[in-house]
Amino acid sequence: MHISNRKFIFYLLAIIAITAYFLHVWIGTILYEGYNPLSQAISDLTAEDSPVKHITRIFSNLYGFLSVIVVGAFIFYSWKYPSKLLRVGILLFSLMIMISAVGYALFPLSESGYAGTFKDIMHMVITGFVVGLTLMALILLSIAFKNPIYKIVTLIALTLLIASPILMTFCSPDYFGVMERISVYTVVLYFGFLATVILYKK
């Protein structure tokens, strides 16, 4: 595969962004005494009452900042694609990344779990937009992609995103963190997949 110098820069930013995201989770989990990744949400790591928020927010905000730059490149480079359906799918996914980056930075949870404050309500509203846009984007992309590998990867991601909330209703609350991570990690890794698809060319 061939990649231009400009695309390489954006692709490198995507890799750094993904690395920053997982660092915020892993470092936060290690340093947050008493934090249980099996039952607790990732958002607890950056909540207002999190003892490690000063560290985790550095990495989560870096992910948000860089991911917004990268999806801007997604929109720019995908504009030449002949498939309108593909362009719309990429646009929806990009908007989701932008909303999540800005929204979660502005409205972190007030405390671990859900306390019902204005910030918590807005956090949930943003999550609703993120979930809805992601599902719509993946449905369109699963239809639009002609490459069978791209289509399969997208369908797997879509299946995981649909299955994880359903499994939450059947699983014990002790495993809420596991089910949430299936959804969140799927989105972050699919972001990396799209970066590879859009920022590389044969």
Disulfide bonds with the S-S distance in Angstrom:
none
